[in-house]
Amino acid sequence: MLEKRDIDAAAERLSGQVLDTPCVESRTLSQITGCQVFLKFENLQYTASFKERGACNKLTQLTTDERSRGVVAMSAGNHAQGVAYHAQRLGIRAVIVMPRFTPGVKVERTRGFGAEVVLHGDSLEEARAHAYALAEQQGLVFVHPYDDEAIIAGQGTVALEMLQAQPQIDTLVIAIGGGGLIAGMATAARAIRPDIRIVGVQTERFPAMVNAIKGSHLPQGTSTIAEGIAVGTPGVITQAIIRDKVDDLLLVDEGDIEQAIVMLLEIEKTLVEGAGAASLAALLKHPASFAGRNVGLVLCGGNIDPMLLASIIERGMVRAGRLARIQVSARDVPGNLARITAIVADAGANIDEVHHQRAFTLLAAQNVAVELVLQTRGRAHVQQVIDALRSAGFDAQLL
């Protein structure tokens, strides 16, 4: 089984090859969550993900013969870029198999690192099978995204850096997909601090490791905003390490992850993908489990689609009451819309959208339902706007 000395050796290999990213306290998040929060900014790596660590550690240990043959990997995201980037740096041919549904921006970014991208299959399983077939046909070395001791050791260097930078950390909260990151970090952290608490986090839509460890039979979904941890089959090596060294596994839902993404953007001014926000989502959903502790979170990746980010921000504003939709019922006569908008403006809200509903309403024929989307300061402000409209004689309600 993997040992700390393997991770120490990986740290030596990675020195100067990947960033020793900052690990700093977030005072604001600490106040919000009721525990002292330390953030490890792995989204600042060159490819915006911790995956570089394992890829680099694996590639630097290849024999001369293996380097000459090249490598193949299967990934729809961060592992692909980590392998491609470090293969390019080391002068190794890299073939990356990606499912056909992979977003074009990820395909082009991987090609930009010099890899040969092969689009194959409509699922990760089909792409993985094709990658194994190419390895067999062309003599390529298969670089597994998580179930490989060299990969796991590389990922474990995150814990070495965190505990060196912030030795007071007594709890680590780590996202789990296949389990490579938490397996490596748990191995390193347990050796340094045997009493440290280690908690894994999965999304409710992909609870494969939770099912494997806890013996549960939670259903698996088809998609999640945390696609970086959307793994249907947990690793064999990683599963054994998690069973031995991890204290607890928690689940978070899509809303928790969305909220964490928005909070990190607003409070820390840092951009993370869904998987990168999973650890903070666990703190927000299970605050009692971490109250009073010194908690280290890994912001494990920052590769998020801009359109998805825009949607998450907008939905976050709705949840916070800063974007609200109200309906005002009024007589359909000249000047009433002007009166309504003037009242909204006087109350300090900004109108984003206006829609007159005349046909699809149960109001009398001479009445109109005016739907307004408002930018406000929060829920209390929305209520102030509604109260002002009602005081002026309009029937207003929050939709």
N, C-alpha and C positions, 0 to 999 in steps of 0.2 A: 504494500500500500504506500501511497505517496507520503513523504515525510518533509519536515520543515527544511532539511538540508537541500532538498530538491528545489524548493522555492527560493532559498538563499542563492543557490547556483543560478537559477533563472534571473534573479535580480542582478547578478553580476553580468550576465549576458545582455540584459536589457539596458544596462547603464549607458546613457548617451544615445540609445536607439529609440526610446519612448520617453515621454514626459513624466517627471515626478510631479504629478498634478497637485494643486493646492488642496489642503484639507483644513478648513477653517470653520469657526463657530458662526452660526446664524443667530444673532440675538433676537431678531424678530420672530423667527420660527420657534425659537426656544420659548418665548413668551406665549405664543399661540398654542403650542402643544403641551406645555407643562413639563418639559424635560429639556436638558441641555443638548442642542442639536449641532452636530458637526457634519459638514458636507464635503465629500470627496468629488472634485470636479473632473471626472473622467470624460465628460463631454468636451473637454478642452484638448484632448488628444488630436493629432493631425487628422485622423479619419473620424474624429468626434465619437470615439467609442473605446472602451477598455479592451475590445477584442484584439486590438493590435498586440497586446502583451503576449497572449498565448500564441498567436500566429508567429510573432518574431522569435519567441523561444523555441518553437517547433522547427522553424526554417533554419535557424542558426545551428541546429544539431544534426542536420542532414549530412550524410556522408557525401564525398565527392561524386560518387556514382549516382546517388539519389538526386543531387543538385543538377547533374547533367541531364537526367531524365525529365525533371520538372515535377510540378505538383498539380493536383486537382482538388477543388473544394466545391461543396454545394452550399449555397447560401442565397437568401433573397435580400441581404442587407449588410450588417456591420462586419460579420465574419468574412464576407467576400472582399470588402474593401481592405480589411486588415491583412488578409493573405496577399491580395494583389499588390498593395503598397510595399510591404516588406519583401515580397518576391522581386519586385522591380528594383528595390534598393540593393538586394543581394545578387542580382543578375540571374535569377531563376525563372524559368518559364512557368507561368501560372495559367491554368484553365479553370474558369469558374462556371459551374452549371447553375443556372437560375430558372425558376419556374416561369412559364410564359406570362403569368399575370404580374410579374415584377414591374413596378413603376419605372418608366423610361429614365427618370433622373438617376435612379440607383444603377441602372444598367450602364448609362453613360459615364457615371462617376467611376464605376469599377473598370470600365475600358480605359478611362483616363489614367488609371494607375498602371496601365500596360498589360492588363490581363486579357486573355482570349475568352470572351463571354459566349457561352452556349445556352440558348433559351430552349428548354425542353420540359414537357409535362405540364399538367394543370394542377399539380400539388407538389408539396415539398418532398413527399415520399417518391413520386415519379422522378423528380429531379435528382434525388439522392441515388436512386437505382441507376440512373444514367451516368452519374459521376463515378460510381463503382465500376460500371461497364467500361468507361473510358480509361480508368486506371488500369484495368486488366488488359485492354486492347493496346494501349500506348505505353505501358510500363510506368505510368505516373504514380507518384506517392500521394495517397489520399490524406488530406488534412481535415480531420474531423472537427466540427465546430465546438465540441465540448467533451466527448468521451475518449480522451487521450491524455495520458499523464503529463506530457510535455505542455499541452495546451492548458491543463488545469494548473500546473506549476506556474506558468506565466501569469495567469489570472490571479493567483495567490499573492503576487507581489503587491497588489493593491492593499492588502491587510498590513503587510510589512511597513509600507509608507504611512498608512493611517495611524498605526500605533506608535510609530516613531515621532510623527508630527504632533499627535494628541494622545499621549500615554494615559490620560484620564478616562478615555473611552472605555465603558464597561459593557456596552451592548452594540452589536452590529446588526443592521437590518439590510438585507440583500435580496434583490430580485432574483427569481429562479425561472429559467427556461428549461434548458437541458441540464443545468446544474453546475456548469464549469466554474463560474465565478464564485459561487458560494462554497463549492467543494475546496477550491484552492485557498480561499480566504479563511475558511474554517480550519483547515490544516495548519496554516501559519498562525492564526490567532490563538488557537488552543495551545500551541506549543509555547507561545510567548506569555499568554495569560490563561492558565487553565480554568479560571473561574469566570471568564468572559461569557456573556450570554449572546447566542447567535440565533437570529430569527430570519427565516426565509419568507419571501412573499411571492405569491402567484396571483394571476388574475382569475376571477371566478369562471371565465370562459375557457381557460386552459389549465385545469387543476391536475395535470398528469402526475407531477411529483407528489402532490398532496395525496392523491389516490394511492400511489405506490407505497408511500411511507406509512400512511395512516390506515390503509386498507379500506378506504371509502370508495364509493362508486359514483362520484359526482359526474354529471354529464359534461361532455365537452362541446363547446360552441364551434362556430365556423370562422369567426373573425373577432378582432379586438383592436383597439387603438394602441395596445401594447404589443405590436406584432413581433418585437424583438424577443419576447418571452412566450410566444405562441407556439410552444413545442408539444406535440402530441405524444411523443415517446421519450421518457426520461432516460438519461444515460445509465449504463450498468455500473461503471466505475464511480460516477458522481453519486449515484443513488446509495451505494455502500458507504461512501464518506459522509453523506448527509445523515444517513440513519445513525451513524456512529457519533457525529460531532455537532449536529445542529439541534438546538433546544426546542424550537417550535416552528410551525409553518402557518402562515396566515393567508387569507384570501381577501382581495379587494375587488370592487366592481368598477365598471367603466366610469361612473360619475366620480368616484374617489380619485381615479387617475387623472381625469380631466381637471378636477379642482386643484390637484397637486401641480400639474403643468402650469396652470394660470398663476398659482401662488409663487412658484419659482421664478416665473417670468416677471411678475410684478414686484416681488420682494427682493429677490436676489439678482434680478436683471440677467438671468441665465436661461438659455433655451435647452429644454430636454425633450426627448421623445417619450412615448408612453411608458416603455420599460424603464427609462431613466427616472420617471416620477413614481414608480411603484413603491419604493421604500418610504417616501414621504406620505404617500397615500395610506400606507399601513399605520403610520403614526396618527394621521387624522382620523382614521376609522376606529382604531383601538387605543385611544389615549391612555386608558387606565393601565394597559400592559407596560407602558414606558414611563409613567409618572415618576419624576424625580431622578431618572437615570441619565447617564451621559451617553448619548446615542450617536453612533456613526452611520451615516447614510451614504450610499454610493450613487452618484448621478451617472449611471453607467453608459449613457449614450445621448447624443443630441441630434440625431438624424431624423427629422420629422418633415413630412410633406407640408409645404406652405399652405395649401388649401385646407388640409386637416387642421393645421394650427389655427387658421382664421376661424374655422367653425368652432373649435374648442374655446377660443377666446370669446366669441359671441355668446356661446351657450353659458360660459362662465359669468358673463355680464348679466345674463337673464337670471341665473341662480342667485346672484348677489343683489338682484333688484335694480341694478344700474341700467338695465335695458328692460323696459316693461311695455306690455300691450294693454291698453285700456279701451273700453267702449263707452261712447257718450251718445245717449238717445236725445234727439232734439227735433223741433219742428223744422220741416224742410223749407225754410224761408230765407231770402237774402239777408246776409249779415250775421247769421247764427254761427257759421264756421269761423268768421273773423272773431266773434266774441269768445268762442271756445279756445282758439289759438292764443288770443290775448291773455286769457286767464291762465293758460298753461305757461306762457312766457313770464307773466308776473310771478308765478309760483317758482320760477327758476329752472324749469325743465326745458330740454331742447327736443323739438319734434324731428324724428327720424323718418317716419312714414305717415301718410294720411290716406285713408281709404273710406269712401262713401259706400254704404251698403243700403241700397234701396229695394232691390228685388228679393234678395235672400234674407228676409227678416220677417218676424211676426208682428212688427210694429204696424200701426195704422198707416194707410196709404200716404198721408200727408207728413209722415215722420221719416226720419232717416237715422240710421245707426252709423256714427262716425267712429272708425277704429283708428287709434293713434298708437304708434310705436314711439316711446319716449326714452331719451337718455336722461337719467336721473343720478342723484348722489347715493341712492340706496332705497330699501323698502320703505323706510320712514318718510322719505321725500316723496315717493310714489303716493303714499296715503295722503300727504299734504296736498298734492295736486288734485286727487279725487275729492277731498273735502272742499277745496276751493271751488271746484266745478259744481258740487252739490249745493254749496252755499249760494251760487249764482242761479240755482233753479234747474240745473241739468241733472239728469239721471246718469251717473257715471259709475262704472265698475271695472275692476281688474279682471282681465281675461286670463 
